[in-house]
């Protein structure tokens, strides 16, 4: 695992699916299937999701790099809201935004594929972080949701120890 956690595995798999879906939709479906999402809705909705996703992703990237460089567990800023903001941005905002912009059947399934890959990859990263940071990570994990914020609980910054996403 590196600075990006399991992200590179998630990103590669989702991007590969997305590229294959675009190719399939473009080559095979173009003759008999129109866009499922009207262009104006795709541009407004997809563009907004993509922009917000890039903002969340950038905030998460800067926060985790700062924490890792300081030898701490990232638990502040956006990491006080979700444990995996890079994955949350990818699964909830970036991939759906790109799928809406493409607007064809298989690309609209890409967010589901991204979520499946997330569920497969993240347990490994969490095991590594738990082994490296012990109870500090476990307390953080109990307090803060993975890619969905936990409502009704205070998600304060908590203790800060050593690196991770």
Secondary structure, DSSP 8 states (H G I E B T S, - for coil): -BTTBTHHHHHHHHHHHHHHHHHHIIIIITTT---SS-HHHIIIIIHHHHHHHHHHHHHHHHHHHHHHHTT----SGGGGTBTTHHHHIIIIIIHHHHHHHH-SHHHHTHHHHHHHHHHHHHHHHHHHHHHHHHHHHHHHHHHSBSSS--TTS--------S---
